[in-house]
């Protein structure tokens, strides 16, 4: 249909189309305002400004009489400004900061995960337990400093081939490694398992504990924890001896 008649100006079809476009743009601005919280704030502001510039441009196009008139010129200036703002919001920013622009929620989740991992690492390093975790393929996922100190494991077992290069350090320090070798090397099973009374070649007593590493409700590896209980066992033994001496003394005492 005709949009402009010489000498008469714009036709009702042209004016109505411009108003319809303005309504669509206004609706998109409302949607962006309500649901744009996942976008980077700077991107959201640029997009909003681009939509407003487009609305002003379309309104300017409803007033011109001549294609060389001032309102037509102003409309095209705002049209260029609108395209520029959209370019700055989606193209340039996406190239320089793609994750923050298009995947802001993913970026926030990644940062939260990194914080959780940092907290978990701090807890594992602060605990008295010697902890080793491996996935179902035997790849070491985590080993804390206490584990390295207890068993003399390398500084970074992940780079030395995984659990098959770490467990020999454990077995090599035990008096009877063959009794627990299969249980320590097993990555299967969904049951928790105790490894009590592991004796080392230097006379220490280690208590161990093995539990499945669960992901999405399925076993995906195992976690081992060890604690040196030599001193506790010595104290318990001394206490039992003391109690036995006291019992004998009472039993053989000449008085009731």
Secondary structure, 3 states (H helix, E strand, C coil): CCCEECCCEECHHHHHHHHHHHHHHHHHHHHHHHHHHHCCHHHHHHHHHHHHHHHHHHHHCCCCCCCCCHHHHHHHHHHHHHHHHHHHHHHHHHHHCHHHHHCHHHHHHHHHHHHHHHHHHHHHHHCCCEEEEEECCCCEEEECHHHHHHHCCCCCHHHHCCHHHCHHHHHCCECCHHHCHHHHHCCCCCCCEEEEEEEECCCCEEEEEEEEEEECCEEEEEEEEEEECHHHHHHHHHHHHHHHHHHHHHHCCCCC
